[in-house]
Structure formats: structure tokens, C-alpha cells
Amino acid sequence: MINKNDEFVLKIDDMGVNGEGIGHVEGLALFVKDAIIGDVVQVKVMKMQKNYGFAKLVKVLEPS
């Protein structure tokens, strides 16, 4: 289970309609503002819904 304030390393593999990057962890989508497809990023979960969540970009580990 993913909780608020958890941190993950994600590979951004899609883009949302508002320009945010989307990565997946444990089968759930995390929306990350300021990330783009191909980035590998460290994120901090800010808000979780049932099937998706929103995370804040902490650091770009590998730019696309």
C-alpha cells in the first residue's frame, strides 16, 4: 500500500493531459508535475486516491 510521504524512484512512461509525467509503482499511476517521458525521478507522494496518486518531484536521477 502506498501512503502519503512515501518516496519512490520512478521511470516516467506517459504524459497526462495537463502536461504532468506519469509513472507507475505497485500497479498504480503517480502523476508528477515537471517530469517528462524517459526521466528517472525520485518522488514524494503528496496525495493518494483509490487507483492513482499525485507526487512531488524531489530529484531527476536520469534526464530523458
Backbone as XML, in Angstrom:
<?xml version="1.0"?>
<chain id="A" units="angstrom">
  <residue number="1" name="MET">
    <atom name="N" x="0.843" y="-1.201" z="0.000"/>
    <atom name="CA" x="0.000" y="0.000" z="0.000"/>
    <atom name="C" x="0.877" y="1.250" z="0.000"/>
  </residue>
  <residue number="2" name="ILE">
    <atom name="N" x="0.488" y="2.207" z="-0.801"/>
    <atom name="CA" x="1.234" y="3.461" z="-0.907"/>
    <atom name="C" x="0.572" y="4.508" z="-0.019"/>
  </residue>
  <residue number="3" name="ASN">
    <atom name="N" x="1.383" y="5.205" z="0.762"/>
    <atom name="CA" x="0.869" y="6.217" z="1.676"/>
    <atom name="C" x="1.488" y="7.576" z="1.402"/>
  </residue>
  <residue number="4" name="LYS">
    <atom name="N" x="0.831" y="8.625" z="1.894"/>
    <atom name="CA" x="1.354" y="9.977" z="1.783"/>
    <atom name="C" x="2.747" y="10.016" z="2.407"/>
  </residue>
  <residue number="5" name="ASN">
    <atom name="N" x="3.637" y="10.773" z="1.796"/>
    <atom name="CA" x="5.020" y="10.978" z="2.231"/>
    <atom name="C" x="5.957" y="9.817" z="1.899"/>
  </residue>
  <residue number="6" name="ASP">
    <atom name="N" x="5.457" y="8.718" z="1.287"/>
    <atom name="CA" x="6.349" y="7.658" z="0.813"/>
    <atom name="C" x="7.180" y="8.226" z="-0.331"/>
  </residue>
  <residue number="7" name="GLU">
    <atom name="N" x="8.416" y="7.729" z="-0.465"/>
    <atom name="CA" x="9.273" y="8.152" z="-1.569"/>
    <atom name="C" x="9.582" y="6.959" z="-2.460"/>
  </residue>
  <residue number="8" name="PHE">
    <atom name="N" x="9.626" y="7.205" z="-3.767"/>
    <atom name="CA" x="9.884" y="6.160" z="-4.752"/>
    <atom name="C" x="10.794" y="6.695" z="-5.847"/>
  </residue>
  <residue number="9" name="VAL">
    <atom name="N" x="11.462" y="5.769" z="-6.543"/>
    <atom name="CA" x="12.155" y="6.086" z="-7.793"/>
    <atom name="C" x="11.280" y="5.540" z="-8.911"/>
  </residue>
  <residue number="10" name="LEU">
    <atom name="N" x="10.919" y="6.410" z="-9.847"/>
    <atom name="CA" x="10.015" y="6.046" z="-10.942"/>
    <atom name="C" x="10.655" y="6.334" z="-12.283"/>
  </residue>
  <residue number="11" name="LYS">
    <atom name="N" x="10.281" y="5.548" z="-13.286"/>
    <atom name="CA" x="10.573" y="5.899" z="-14.682"/>
    <atom name="C" x="9.278" y="6.455" z="-15.256"/>
  </residue>
  <residue number="12" name="ILE">
    <atom name="N" x="9.342" y="7.652" z="-15.788"/>
    <atom name="CA" x="8.160" y="8.296" z="-16.355"/>
    <atom name="C" x="7.908" y="7.688" z="-17.733"/>
  </residue>
  <residue number="13" name="ASP">
    <atom name="N" x="6.721" y="7.105" z="-17.906"/>
    <atom name="CA" x="6.433" y="6.387" z="-19.151"/>
    <atom name="C" x="5.219" y="6.902" z="-19.907"/>
  </residue>
  <residue number="14" name="ASP">
    <atom name="N" x="4.599" y="7.973" z="-19.414"/>
    <atom name="CA" x="3.428" y="8.531" z="-20.098"/>
    <atom name="C" x="3.288" y="9.986" z="-19.678"/>
  </residue>
  <residue number="15" name="MET">
    <atom name="N" x="2.414" y="10.715" z="-20.390"/>
    <atom name="CA" x="2.142" y="12.112" z="-20.047"/>
    <atom name="C" x="0.645" y="12.296" z="-19.825"/>
  </residue>
  <residue number="16" name="GLY">
    <atom name="N" x="0.302" y="13.088" z="-18.823"/>
    <atom name="CA" x="-1.094" y="13.400" z="-18.540"/>
    <atom name="C" x="-1.588" y="14.548" z="-19.400"/>
  </residue>
  <residue number="17" name="VAL">
    <atom name="N" x="-2.887" y="14.784" z="-19.388"/>
    <atom name="CA" x="-3.497" y="15.825" z="-20.221"/>
    <atom name="C" x="-3.051" y="17.228" z="-19.819"/>
  </residue>
  <residue number="18" name="ASN">
    <atom name="N" x="-2.605" y="17.413" z="-18.594"/>
    <atom name="CA" x="-2.149" y="18.725" z="-18.140"/>
    <atom name="C" x="-0.637" y="18.868" z="-18.199"/>
  </residue>
  <residue number="19" name="GLY">
    <atom name="N" x="0.045" y="17.922" z="-18.861"/>
    <atom name="CA" x="1.486" y="18.021" z="-19.037"/>
    <atom name="C" x="2.311" y="17.376" z="-17.943"/>
  </residue>
  <residue number="20" name="GLU">
    <atom name="N" x="1.677" y="16.734" z="-16.994"/>
    <atom name="CA" x="2.424" y="16.081" z="-15.926"/>
    <atom name="C" x="2.907" y="14.704" z="-16.388"/>
  </residue>
  <residue number="21" name="GLY">
    <atom name="N" x="4.054" y="14.276" z="-15.853"/>
    <atom name="CA" x="4.558" y="12.951" z="-16.165"/>
    <atom name="C" x="3.814" y="11.899" z="-15.364"/>
  </residue>
  <residue number="22" name="ILE">
    <atom name="N" x="3.713" y="10.697" z="-15.915"/>
    <atom name="CA" x="3.035" y="9.598" z="-15.219"/>
    <atom name="C" x="4.005" y="8.425" z="-15.119"/>
  </residue>
  <residue number="23" name="GLY">
    <atom name="N" x="4.196" y="7.955" z="-13.891"/>
    <atom name="CA" x="4.987" y="6.758" z="-13.638"/>
    <atom name="C" x="4.132" y="5.782" z="-12.853"/>
  </residue>
  <residue number="24" name="HIS">
    <atom name="N" x="4.559" y="4.520" z="-12.818"/>
    <atom name="CA" x="3.764" y="3.504" z="-12.134"/>
    <atom name="C" x="4.570" y="2.823" z="-11.035"/>
  </residue>
  <residue number="25" name="VAL">
    <atom name="N" x="3.918" y="2.583" z="-9.917"/>
    <atom name="CA" x="4.513" y="1.840" z="-8.810"/>
    <atom name="C" x="3.421" y="0.967" z="-8.209"/>
  </residue>
  <residue number="26" name="GLU">
    <atom name="N" x="3.727" y="-0.292" z="-7.990"/>
    <atom name="CA" x="2.764" y="-1.258" z="-7.448"/>
    <atom name="C" x="1.458" y="-1.266" z="-8.241"/>
  </residue>
  <residue number="27" name="GLY">
    <atom name="N" x="1.553" y="-1.041" z="-9.557"/>
    <atom name="CA" x="0.380" y="-1.077" z="-10.422"/>
    <atom name="C" x="-0.472" y="0.170" z="-10.403"/>
  </residue>
  <residue number="28" name="LEU">
    <atom name="N" x="-0.074" y="1.181" z="-9.636"/>
    <atom name="CA" x="-0.834" y="2.427" z="-9.556"/>
    <atom name="C" x="-0.086" y="3.541" z="-10.270"/>
  </residue>
  <residue number="29" name="ALA">
    <atom name="N" x="-0.834" y="4.434" z="-10.903"/>
    <atom name="CA" x="-0.234" y="5.573" z="-11.601"/>
    <atom name="C" x="0.026" y="6.696" z="-10.608"/>
  </residue>
  <residue number="30" name="LEU">
    <atom name="N" x="1.206" y="7.300" z="-10.725"/>
    <atom name="CA" x="1.528" y="8.502" z="-9.954"/>
    <atom name="C" x="1.766" y="9.641" z="-10.941"/>
  </residue>
  <residue number="31" name="PHE">
    <atom name="N" x="1.063" y="10.752" z="-10.743"/>
    <atom name="CA" x="1.200" y="11.931" z="-11.583"/>
    <atom name="C" x="2.259" y="12.849" z="-10.964"/>
  </residue>
  <residue number="32" name="VAL">
    <atom name="N" x="3.254" y="13.228" z="-11.781"/>
    <atom name="CA" x="4.389" y="14.011" z="-11.272"/>
    <atom name="C" x="4.562" y="15.268" z="-12.116"/>
  </residue>
  <residue number="33" name="LYS">
    <atom name="N" x="4.296" y="16.432" z="-11.526"/>
    <atom name="CA" x="4.454" y="17.701" z="-12.227"/>
    <atom name="C" x="5.934" y="17.926" z="-12.532"/>
  </residue>
  <residue number="34" name="ASP">
    <atom name="N" x="6.218" y="18.507" z="-13.690"/>
    <atom name="CA" x="7.579" y="18.858" z="-14.139"/>
    <atom name="C" x="8.436" y="17.658" z="-14.532"/>
  </residue>
  <residue number="35" name="ALA">
    <atom name="N" x="7.868" y="16.483" z="-14.690"/>
    <atom name="CA" x="8.613" y="15.316" z="-15.176"/>
    <atom name="C" x="8.134" y="14.994" z="-16.592"/>
  </residue>
  <residue number="36" name="ILE">
    <atom name="N" x="9.045" y="14.468" z="-17.422"/>
    <atom name="CA" x="8.682" y="14.139" z="-18.800"/>
    <atom name="C" x="9.054" y="12.691" z="-19.115"/>
  </residue>
  <residue number="37" name="ILE">
    <atom name="N" x="8.464" y="12.171" z="-20.197"/>
    <atom name="CA" x="8.688" y="10.777" z="-20.591"/>
    <atom name="C" x="10.184" y="10.500" z="-20.730"/>
  </residue>
  <residue number="38" name="GLY">
    <atom name="N" x="10.616" y="9.398" z="-20.126"/>
    <atom name="CA" x="12.005" y="8.982" z="-20.197"/>
    <atom name="C" x="12.818" y="9.361" z="-18.974"/>
  </residue>
  <residue number="39" name="ASP">
    <atom name="N" x="12.333" y="10.314" z="-18.182"/>
    <atom name="CA" x="13.041" y="10.682" z="-16.951"/>
    <atom name="C" x="12.967" y="9.552" z="-15.932"/>
  </residue>
  <residue number="40" name="VAL">
    <atom name="N" x="14.038" y="9.381" z="-15.179"/>
    <atom name="CA" x="14.000" y="8.549" z="-13.974"/>
    <atom name="C" x="14.094" y="9.532" z="-12.812"/>
  </residue>
  <residue number="41" name="VAL">
    <atom name="N" x="13.081" y="9.527" z="-11.955"/>
    <atom name="CA" x="12.955" y="10.565" z="-10.930"/>
    <atom name="C" x="12.709" y="9.975" z="-9.549"/>
  </residue>
  <residue number="42" name="GLN">
    <atom name="N" x="13.118" y="10.735" z="-8.548"/>
    <atom name="CA" x="12.766" y="10.419" z="-7.164"/>
    <atom name="C" x="11.589" y="11.319" z="-6.822"/>
  </residue>
  <residue number="43" name="VAL">
    <atom name="N" x="10.526" y="10.719" z="-6.284"/>
    <atom name="CA" x="9.310" y="11.475" z="-5.980"/>
    <atom name="C" x="8.856" y="11.214" z="-4.553"/>
  </residue>
  <residue number="44" name="LYS">
    <atom name="N" x="8.065" y="12.146" z="-4.037"/>
    <atom name="CA" x="7.436" y="12.013" z="-2.721"/>
    <atom name="C" x="5.932" y="12.088" z="-2.917"/>
  </residue>
  <residue number="45" name="VAL">
    <atom name="N" x="5.215" y="11.102" z="-2.431"/>
    <atom name="CA" x="3.760" y="11.040" z="-2.594"/>
    <atom name="C" x="3.105" y="12.136" z="-1.748"/>
  </residue>
  <residue number="46" name="MET">
    <atom name="N" x="2.242" y="12.924" z="-2.402"/>
    <atom name="CA" x="1.549" y="14.018" z="-1.717"/>
    <atom name="C" x="0.090" y="13.682" z="-1.416"/>
  </residue>
  <residue number="47" name="LYS">
    <atom name="N" x="-0.559" y="12.924" z="-2.324"/>
    <atom name="CA" x="-1.987" y="12.617" z="-2.157"/>
    <atom name="C" x="-2.296" y="11.322" z="-2.882"/>
  </residue>
  <residue number="48" name="MET">
    <atom name="N" x="-3.044" y="10.442" z="-2.261"/>
    <atom name="CA" x="-3.428" y="9.174" z="-2.882"/>
    <atom name="C" x="-4.938" y="9.077" z="-3.017"/>
  </residue>
  <residue number="49" name="GLN">
    <atom name="N" x="-5.372" y="8.559" z="-4.171"/>
    <atom name="CA" x="-6.763" y="8.192" z="-4.400"/>
    <atom name="C" x="-6.799" y="6.665" z="-4.442"/>
  </residue>
  <residue number="50" name="LYS">
    <atom name="N" x="-7.915" y="6.088" z="-4.844"/>
    <atom name="CA" x="-8.017" y="4.627" z="-4.855"/>
    <atom name="C" x="-7.076" y="3.972" z="-5.862"/>
  </residue>
  <residue number="51" name="ASN">
    <atom name="N" x="-7.026" y="4.506" z="-7.103"/>
    <atom name="CA" x="-6.249" y="3.870" z="-8.165"/>
    <atom name="C" x="-5.097" y="4.710" z="-8.706"/>
  </residue>
  <residue number="52" name="TYR">
    <atom name="N" x="-4.882" y="5.873" z="-8.141"/>
    <atom name="CA" x="-3.808" y="6.752" z="-8.618"/>
    <atom name="C" x="-3.423" y="7.720" z="-7.516"/>
  </residue>
  <residue number="53" name="GLY">
    <atom name="N" x="-2.345" y="8.444" z="-7.766"/>
    <atom name="CA" x="-1.915" y="9.416" z="-6.765"/>
    <atom name="C" x="-1.147" y="10.557" z="-7.409"/>
  </residue>
  <residue number="54" name="PHE">
    <atom name="N" x="-0.795" y="11.534" z="-6.590"/>
    <atom name="CA" x="-0.037" y="12.691" z="-7.023"/>
    <atom name="C" x="1.241" y="12.752" z="-6.207"/>
  </residue>
  <residue number="55" name="ALA">
    <atom name="N" x="2.350" y="12.987" z="-6.905"/>
    <atom name="CA" x="3.651" y="13.027" z="-6.224"/>
    <atom name="C" x="4.411" y="14.278" z="-6.635"/>
  </residue>
  <residue number="56" name="LYS">
    <atom name="N" x="5.284" y="14.721" z="-5.733"/>
    <atom name="CA" x="6.127" y="15.884" z="-5.969"/>
    <atom name="C" x="7.501" y="15.413" z="-6.419"/>
  </residue>
  <residue number="57" name="LEU">
    <atom name="N" x="8.034" y="16.060" z="-7.431"/>
    <atom name="CA" x="9.372" y="15.751" z="-7.917"/>
    <atom name="C" x="10.394" y="16.163" z="-6.870"/>
  </residue>
  <residue number="58" name="VAL">
    <atom name="N" x="11.217" y="15.218" z="-6.420"/>
    <atom name="CA" x="12.287" y="15.520" z="-5.469"/>
    <atom name="C" x="13.591" y="15.752" z="-6.216"/>
  </residue>
  <residue number="59" name="LYS">
    <atom name="N" x="13.914" y="14.822" z="-7.145"/>
    <atom name="CA" x="15.178" y="14.917" z="-7.872"/>
    <atom name="C" x="15.078" y="14.140" z="-9.177"/>
  </residue>
  <residue number="60" name="VAL">
    <atom name="N" x="15.656" y="14.699" z="-10.243"/>
    <atom name="CA" x="15.772" y="13.968" z="-11.510"/>
    <atom name="C" x="17.079" y="13.170" z="-11.432"/>
  </residue>
  <residue number="61" name="LEU">
    <atom name="N" x="16.969" y="11.835" z="-11.429"/>
    <atom name="CA" x="18.144" y="10.984" z="-11.326"/>
    <atom name="C" x="18.779" y="10.740" z="-12.699"/>
  </residue>
  <residue number="62" name="GLU">
    <atom name="N" x="17.945" y="10.557" z="-13.722"/>
    <atom name="CA" x="18.418" y="10.359" z="-15.096"/>
    <atom name="C" x="17.496" y="11.139" z="-16.035"/>
  </residue>
  <residue number="63" name="PRO">
    <atom name="N" x="17.955" y="12.261" z="-16.571"/>
    <atom name="CA" x="17.097" y="13.000" z="-17.506"/>
    <atom name="C" x="16.874" y="12.216" z="-18.792"/>
  </residue>
  <residue number="64" name="SER">
    <atom name="N" x="15.754" y="12.470" z="-19.446"/>
    <atom name="CA" x="15.435" y="11.751" z="-20.701"/>
    <atom name="C" x="16.356" y="12.202" z="-21.818"/>
  </residue>
</chain>
